[in-house]
Amino acid sequence: MLSSPSFLPASFGELRRPGVLRQDALASLVVFLVALPLCVGVAVASGVPAELGLITGIVGGLVVGFLPGSALQVSGPAAGLTVLVFEAVQEFGLAMLGAIVLLTGVLQIALGLLRCGRWFRAISVSVVQGMLAGIGLVLLFGQLYTMAGQDQPRSGPDKILGIPGLVADVARDSAASTSAAVGLGTVAVLVLWPRLPAAARLVPAPLAAVALATAAVAGLGLDVANVTVRGLVDAVQPPGLGHLADLGGVAVLGTVLAFTLIASAESLFSAAAVDRMHDGPRTHYDKELVAQGVGNTVCGVLGALPMTAVIVRSSANVRAGARTSLSRILHGAWLLLFAVLLPAAIGIIPLAALAGVLVHAGCKLIPVKEIGPLARGHRGEALVLGVTAIAIVMTNMFEGVVLGLVLAVAKSAWETSHVQVDVRELTGGRLVVTLAGNATFLRLPRILETLEALPKDRPIELDLTGARHLDHACQTTLENWAERHNDAGTEPVRVIPGPAERALAGPQGSPLP
């Protein structure tokens, strides 16, 4: 169990300080305005009703907001899970989504209680960047179709190969070109908004872009598809017992593990980034993982989207001057009020505008500026990043991330298994072979190449005193080589073992049997 006190609602003692309550309330409005279009956009891109994105945002504020972990981090539906959710809905159906998210939340709670939160910080940064880049590419190519009012292909390769056809459709179809113009206009506003005067930038860029696109469509009477609205209550679809029973399937469990890994890693990496942005209390990673698990459990019960901590909303919260958890709680309250009192407002938002927001978000997930320096200074890390991203695009999220993790571990194992093999001749013709470093099975080809090239009619000593590590594969191979190497009548190979290799040769300097 955790050594720190329990997972109780956060303390708001700092609210007694002058001005803190007002500052948190203002910050919550900023976060609400940033979260609103993203909650709706992520839901639509995931292939689920728009209201489910709002429900996840509400839970992220009103449930996770009260829990300890990271005081200023804001949770909700994230673009990073869009591709995985879309694949899960396509494969298992919308009704199964709640059960998958529910089990994801339970696993996160268990991991947090087992103090595994800190271990997510050990995931290779290159794998995470590759994961985000892969998500960004799939999101980018997929939302280009939605931006043009077309159905997007299911697989990543089909999305890429279909781009020329999509461009042709936009060129010859007036409806597609109109929709694409709305989407491109939204992207243009998002790109140019940070360059406007500070007074204009008080309105968050995503909200401004969607509002301007909506106003343009309504004012010009453009025939563009809008978001479908069903109502908050009608959108709730709790999983049934049959859905919970289906969680035992291998494919479903693989999806749950992918949800758990990606949502947890993204949340905890976001927490580390948020900690660097303020001077307040640091994140307790195990508690934050439990908080995310509780949130996902509630989202699963409601049949909503999975949640993660979202760096866009969290950074907006910090920049707006939030001091306590009250700001993220209030942002959930504003989302709830909006969904209950103004549901029709969602129905006038053009789908192309939301697609434009996600195309822009997808581009920002691709670490373009980091790839060049990484390739120049750490080619192996750049390879891990590239392979992970490409694998996600070509296969799916889970397989791509697993491949990236395996490649990162293999790269680390290769780099740490440095071994040096030197051969020198002593007076009288005796050869001394010195093995130094970390001798693992990865270096066996090089070691054996040197040993098998030695003459069989000369006395040989194998000096292992400089070997810091000798794994079982190397130990067994060296034993076999030493036993059969020399010709009959030649002195047997003598081994001078290091501290970790005493069992290889018995007393130091004695011959192998």
Solvent accessible surface area in square Angstrom, and as a share of the most:
residue,aa,sasa,rsa
1,M,188,0.84
2,L,23,0.12
3,S,104,0.67
4,S,33,0.21
5,P,107,0.68
6,S,60,0.39
7,F,51,0.21
8,L,114,0.56
9,P,92,0.58
10,A,25,0.19
11,S,100,0.65
12,F,57,0.24
13,G,27,0.26
14,E,55,0.24
15,L,41,0.20
16,R,210,0.77
17,R,131,0.48
18,P,136,0.86
19,G,50,0.48
20,V,6,0.03
21,L,104,0.52
22,R,166,0.61
23,Q,59,0.26
24,D,0,0.00
25,A,34,0.26
26,L,78,0.39
27,A,0,0.00
28,S,0,0.00
29,L,78,0.39
30,V,48,0.28
31,V,0,0.00
32,F,26,0.11
33,L,53,0.27
34,V,9,0.05
35,A,0,0.00
36,L,18,0.09
37,P,3,0.02
38,L,17,0.08
39,C,0,0.00
40,V,0,0.00
41,G,0,0.00
42,V,6,0.03
43,A,0,0.00
44,V,37,0.21
45,A,8,0.06
46,S,0,0.00
47,G,39,0.38
48,V,11,0.06
49,P,25,0.15
50,A,2,0.01
51,E,4,0.02
52,L,1,0.01
53,G,0,0.00
54,L,0,0.00
55,I,10,0.05
56,T,0,0.00
57,G,0,0.00
58,I,17,0.08
59,V,7,0.04
60,G,1,0.01
61,G,0,0.00
62,L,55,0.27
63,V,42,0.24
64,V,1,0.01
65,G,0,0.00
66,F,81,0.34
67,L,30,0.15
68,P,27,0.17
69,G,13,0.12
70,S,3,0.02
71,A,37,0.29
72,L,10,0.05
73,Q,0,0.00
74,V,0,0.00
75,S,1,0.01
76,G,0,0.00
77,P,1,0.01
78,A,3,0.03
79,A,20,0.15
80,G,2,0.02
81,L,3,0.02
82,T,3,0.02
83,V,11,0.06
84,L,7,0.03
85,V,3,0.01
86,F,32,0.13
87,E,47,0.21
88,A,5,0.04
89,V,17,0.10
90,Q,78,0.35
91,E,105,0.47
92,F,51,0.21
93,G,29,0.28
94,L,45,0.22
95,A,43,0.33
96,M,9,0.04
97,L,1,0.01
98,G,1,0.01
99,A,0,0.00
100,I,1,0.00
101,V,0,0.00
102,L,33,0.16
103,L,41,0.20
104,T,0,0.00
105,G,0,0.00
106,V,70,0.40
107,L,56,0.28
108,Q,0,0.00
109,I,43,0.22
110,A,42,0.33
111,L,47,0.23
112,G,0,0.00
113,L,59,0.29
114,L,128,0.64
115,R,82,0.30
116,C,34,0.20
117,G,0,0.00
118,R,107,0.39
119,W,173,0.61
120,F,22,0.09
121,R,139,0.51
122,A,76,0.59
123,I,28,0.14
124,S,31,0.20
125,V,90,0.52
126,S,4,0.03
127,V,2,0.01
128,V,13,0.08
129,Q,42,0.19
130,G,0,0.00
131,M,6,0.03
132,L,43,0.22
133,A,3,0.02
134,G,0,0.00
135,I,0,0.00
136,G,0,0.00
137,L,47,0.23
138,V,14,0.08
139,L,5,0.02
140,L,32,0.16
141,F,46,0.19
142,G,2,0.02
143,Q,7,0.03
144,L,44,0.22
145,Y,13,0.05
146,T,29,0.17
147,M,7,0.03
148,A,3,0.02
149,G,55,0.53
150,Q,59,0.26
151,D,139,0.72
152,Q,37,0.17
153,P,39,0.24
154,R,150,0.55
155,S,47,0.30
156,G,8,0.08
157,P,32,0.20
158,D,74,0.38
159,K,7,0.03
160,I,64,0.33
161,L,137,0.68
162,G,25,0.24
163,I,37,0.19
164,P,93,0.58
165,G,41,0.39
166,L,14,0.07
167,V,93,0.53
168,A,40,0.31
169,D,41,0.21
170,V,36,0.20
171,A,88,0.68
172,R,182,0.66
173,D,61,0.32
174,S,89,0.58
175,A,59,0.46
176,A,2,0.02
177,S,43,0.28
178,T,37,0.22
179,S,9,0.06
180,A,11,0.08
181,A,61,0.47
182,V,15,0.09
183,G,0,0.00
184,L,108,0.54
185,G,34,0.33
186,T,1,0.01
187,V,30,0.17
188,A,46,0.36
189,V,34,0.19
190,L,6,0.03
191,V,67,0.39
192,L,94,0.47
193,W,37,0.13
194,P,81,0.51
195,R,183,0.67
196,L,66,0.33
197,P,95,0.59
198,A,66,0.51
199,A,78,0.60
200,A,36,0.28
201,R,109,0.40
202,L,140,0.69
203,V,64,0.37
204,P,13,0.08
205,A,23,0.18
206,P,20,0.13
207,L,37,0.18
208,A,7,0.05
209,A,1,0.00
210,V,7,0.04
211,A,53,0.41
212,L,94,0.47
213,A,11,0.09
214,T,17,0.10
215,A,62,0.48
216,A,46,0.36
217,V,13,0.08
218,A,80,0.62
219,G,67,0.65
220,L,130,0.65
221,G,64,0.61
222,L,60,0.30
223,D,130,0.68
224,V,17,0.10
225,A,64,0.50
226,N,63,0.32
227,V,8,0.05
228,T,102,0.59
229,V,51,0.29
230,R,99,0.36
231,G,20,0.20
232,L,31,0.15
233,V,128,0.74
234,D,99,0.51
235,A,0,0.00
236,V,46,0.26
237,Q,61,0.27
238,P,83,0.52
239,P,23,0.14
240,G,32,0.31
241,L,154,0.77
242,G,50,0.48
243,H,56,0.25
244,L,65,0.32
245,A,80,0.62
246,D,81,0.42
247,L,21,0.10
248,G,58,0.56
249,G,34,0.32
250,V,135,0.77
251,A,56,0.43
252,V,11,0.06
253,L,74,0.37
254,G,17,0.17
255,T,17,0.10
256,V,1,0.00
257,L,95,0.47
258,A,1,0.00
259,F,1,0.00
260,T,7,0.04
261,L,41,0.20
262,I,1,0.00
263,A,1,0.00
264,S,0,0.00
265,A,3,0.02
266,E,29,0.13
267,S,0,0.00
268,L,1,0.01
269,F,52,0.22
270,S,7,0.05
271,A,0,0.00
272,A,24,0.18
273,A,24,0.19
274,V,0,0.00
275,D,14,0.07
276,R,187,0.68
277,M,75,0.34
278,H,27,0.12
279,D,149,0.77
280,G,31,0.30
281,P,103,0.65
282,R,128,0.47
283,T,11,0.07
284,H,64,0.29
285,Y,25,0.10
286,D,6,0.03
287,K,25,0.10
288,E,1,0.00
289,L,0,0.00
290,V,9,0.05
291,A,1,0.01
292,Q,0,0.00
293,G,0,0.00
294,V,43,0.25
295,G,0,0.00
296,N,0,0.00
297,T,30,0.17
298,V,47,0.27
299,C,0,0.00
300,G,0,0.00
301,V,74,0.42
302,L,54,0.27
303,G,4,0.04
304,A,0,0.00
305,L,2,0.01
306,P,2,0.01
307,M,0,0.00
308,T,0,0.00
309,A,0,0.00
310,V,13,0.07
311,I,72,0.36
312,V,67,0.39
313,R,2,0.01
314,S,0,0.00
315,S,13,0.08
316,A,8,0.06
317,N,0,0.00
318,V,22,0.13
319,R,175,0.64
320,A,24,0.18
321,G,26,0.25
322,A,6,0.05
323,R,104,0.38
324,T,9,0.05
325,S,4,0.03
326,L,29,0.14
327,S,0,0.00
328,R,3,0.01
329,I,13,0.07
330,L,41,0.20
331,H,0,0.00
332,G,0,0.00
333,A,26,0.20
334,W,73,0.26
335,L,0,0.00
336,L,64,0.32
337,L,87,0.43
338,F,30,0.12
339,A,4,0.03
340,V,86,0.49
341,L,124,0.61
342,L,102,0.51
343,P,46,0.29
344,A,76,0.59
345,A,36,0.28
346,I,2,0.01
347,G,21,0.20
348,I,104,0.53
349,I,18,0.09
350,P,0,0.00
351,L,44,0.22
352,A,1,0.01
353,A,0,0.00
354,L,1,0.01
355,A,1,0.01
356,G,0,0.00
357,V,4,0.03
358,L,1,0.01
359,V,10,0.05
360,H,40,0.18
361,A,22,0.17
362,G,0,0.00
363,C,60,0.36
364,K,142,0.60
365,L,40,0.20
366,I,32,0.16
367,P,18,0.11
368,V,106,0.61
369,K,179,0.76
370,E,84,0.38
371,I,69,0.35
372,G,28,0.26
373,P,73,0.46
374,L,32,0.16
375,A,41,0.32
376,R,183,0.67
377,G,53,0.51
378,H,115,0.51
379,R,196,0.71
380,G,25,0.24
381,E,44,0.20
382,A,21,0.16
383,L,107,0.53
384,V,1,0.00
385,L,9,0.04
386,G,24,0.23
387,V,43,0.25
388,T,0,0.00
389,A,6,0.05
390,I,110,0.56
391,A,13,0.10
392,I,4,0.02
393,V,8,0.05
394,M,102,0.46
395,T,70,0.41
396,N,45,0.23
397,M,0,0.00
398,F,65,0.27
399,E,90,0.40
400,G,0,0.00
401,V,5,0.03
402,V,57,0.32
403,L,84,0.42
404,G,0,0.00
405,L,48,0.24
406,V,91,0.52
407,L,48,0.24
408,A,13,0.10
409,V,104,0.60
410,A,51,0.39
411,K,37,0.16
412,S,57,0.37
413,A,41,0.32
414,W,124,0.43
415,E,79,0.36
416,T,86,0.50
417,S,1,0.01
418,H,112,0.50
419,V,9,0.05
420,Q,102,0.45
421,V,19,0.11
422,D,68,0.35
423,V,63,0.36
424,R,130,0.47
425,E,109,0.49
426,L,74,0.37
427,T,145,0.84
428,G,78,0.75
429,G,16,0.16
430,R,55,0.20
431,L,13,0.07
432,V,5,0.03
433,V,0,0.00
434,T,32,0.19
435,L,1,0.01
436,A,31,0.24
437,G,6,0.06
438,N,33,0.17
439,A,0,0.00
440,T,22,0.13
441,F,123,0.51
442,L,52,0.26
443,R,28,0.10
444,L,24,0.12
445,P,96,0.60
446,R,116,0.42
447,I,1,0.01
448,L,41,0.20
449,E,128,0.57
450,T,38,0.22
451,L,1,0.01
452,E,101,0.45
453,A,82,0.64
454,L,18,0.09
455,P,52,0.33
456,K,101,0.43
457,D,98,0.51
458,R,68,0.25
459,P,33,0.21
460,I,0,0.00
461,E,32,0.14
462,L,1,0.01
463,D,23,0.12
464,L,0,0.00
465,T,69,0.40
466,G,31,0.30
467,A,4,0.03
468,R,167,0.61
469,H,86,0.38
470,L,17,0.09
471,D,27,0.14
472,H,145,0.65
473,A,39,0.30
474,C,0,0.00
475,Q,45,0.20
476,T,50,0.29
477,T,29,0.17
478,L,2,0.01
479,E,50,0.23
480,N,66,0.34
481,W,5,0.02
482,A,8,0.06
483,E,113,0.51
484,R,160,0.58
485,H,7,0.03
486,N,27,0.14
487,D,73,0.38
488,A,109,0.84
489,G,90,0.86
490,T,30,0.18
491,E,63,0.28
492,P,73,0.46
493,V,1,0.01
494,R,73,0.27
495,V,1,0.00
496,I,37,0.19
497,P,1,0.00
498,G,1,0.01
499,P,110,0.69
500,A,73,0.56
501,E,2,0.01
502,R,115,0.42
503,A,93,0.72
504,L,7,0.03
505,A,8,0.06
506,G,37,0.36
507,P,104,0.66
508,Q,111,0.50
509,G,16,0.15
510,S,27,0.17
511,P,64,0.40
512,L,15,0.08
513,P,146,0.92
